[in-house]
Amino acid sequence: MQDTSKQYDAVINTCRSLFINKMSDYGSAWRILRLPSLTDQIFIKAQRIRSLQQNDVRKVDEGEVSEFIGIINYSIMALIQLEKGVVEQPDLTTEEATILYDEKVAITKQLMEDKNHDYGEAWRDMRVSSLTDLILQKLLRVKQIEDNAGKTIVSEGIDANYQDMINYAIFAMIHLKG
């Protein structure tokens, strides 16, 4: 479990660094995105990963890792949007956004540690392609929940699905770097 925690942190540090650099370039323009728009951005990334995994020919020189980073960062943005709501104009400084980012990561990492305890790190025996499929499944669930105006009868809410997508993407990156 200790290795997982360190590996998790290393992946997050890469993602966080890119998030901060993009905040420096673009500000918090992403704050105007509604949840379905963020979900669709994540969906595009996951679909591209699946396509890369299935096709022999690549026309764009970017691999799976950059797309998994996108899934992680867009999912964290979505968690922030769930908490703060959508705005008409960018309203967060880089420092404020980074604090929110770190808060969402801490909660999501704790969820991972709790599930890892219960599941015995079963993800380590999974294929990256299976993790991709699970992310796509979670996205379809989120889209259905969004279409139901955020209401569920017995299922987890949107936030839990975003957290699972973050954790699956981190697991995939750990596999890819391993």
N, C-alpha and C positions, 0 to 999 in steps of 0.2 A: 504493500500500500504506500510505503514511503516513496518508492520510485514513481508510482503513479502521481503522487502529489507534486513531485519535482518536475516530472514530464508535463503535467497539466500546466504548471506555472510557466514553464518554458514556452509552451504553445501560446498561452495567454499573453506573455510578454511580447511575443512577435505581433500578435493581433492588436494589442494595446498600443504598441509603438506606431503601427500603421494608422490606427484610429486617431491618435494624437497628431500625427503628421497631416492627415487629411483634414482634421479640424483646423490646423494652422493654414492650410491651403484654402478651404471652402467655408470655414466657420461652421455653424450648426444649421446649415441649410436643410439638412435631413429632418429637422424638427417639424417641417411643414408636411411631411409624409404621413398619410393616414395608414392605419395598420394593414389594410388589404394591399396597399402599395408596397410596404415592406415585405409582407408575405410573398408577393409576386416577385420581388427582387431575390428573395431567398430561393424561391421556386426555380427561377432562371438559373441560378448558380448550381442548384442540385441537379437540374436537368442536364446542364453542361457537363457536370462530373459524370453522370450516368452515360452520357454520349461518349465522353473520353474513354470510359471504361469498356465500352462496347465496340468502338470503332478503332481501326488500325491507323487511319489517316487523320492527322491534325492540321487544320488550316490556320489556327491562331497559336502562336508560340507561348502559351500559358498552360500550365498543368493543373492538376487537381488541387495542389496545396493552396494556390491563390484563391481558388473558388471556395475551399473550406474556410479560409480566413474570412472571406466575404460572408459566408453563412453565419459564422460566429459573430462578426461585427454587426451585421444587419439584425441578427436575433437579439443582441444586446440593445441595439437602438430600439427595437420593438418593445422590449421590456421597459425601457425608459419611457417610451410613448404611452404604454399602458398605465404607468404611474402618473406621468405629468400631463398627459393629454397632448393633442396636436395644437400647434400654434400657426398663426398666419405669417409670422416673421421670425427669423432665427432669434433665439432669446438666451442662448447659453454661451458662456465663455468656454474656452478650452479647459480651463481649470474646473469649472462647474460640471461640464460634461464628463470629464475624467473621473471626478468623484462619483458621479452617478454610475459610470461604467464599472468602476471598482466595486461599488455596492452590489450591482447585479451579478458580477463575477463571483463575489464572495458567497452570495446566496446559492448560486448555481453550482459552485464547487462543493459546497456543503451537501447539496442534494446528491451530487456524484459520489461523494465519500459515503453517504448513508446507503445509497443503492449498491455501491461496490461492496460494502460490508455484507449486505443481504444476498447479493448475487455472486459473490466470490470472484469478482473481476472476470466474469464470463466473456466480456467484450474482447479480452485479449486473444480468445480463440475464434473470434469472428473475422470475416473477410471485410476489407474496405468496401467492397461492392454491397455487402449486406448492410453496412452502416449507412451507405448512400441510400439504399432502398428504404431503410427505416426513417431517414430524414424526409424522403419524399412522402412516405406514409403520414408522418406527422404534419407535413405541409397540407396534404389533402384533408386531414382532420381539422386543421386550423381554418382552412377555407370554408369547410362545412360549418364550423362554429361561427365564423364571421357571417356566413349567409343566414345563420339562425340568430343574428343580432347579439352574439356573444353568450347565448344561453345554452346550457347543457342540462340534461336530466340526471345522468349518473356519472358522466365522464369528467376528467380533469379539465380545467380551464385552459385558455389560450396560453397563459404564462407558463404553465407546466410543460406544454408542448414546445415552446420556444427554448426553455431550459434543456429539455431533452435533446433538441436539435444542436444546441451548443455543445453539450457533452458528447453526442455522437460524432460531431465534426472534430472535436478535440481528440477523441479516441482514434479516428481515422488518421489525423495528422501524426499522432504518436506512432501508429503502424507504419505510415509512409516514411517517417524519419528513422524508424528502427532498423 
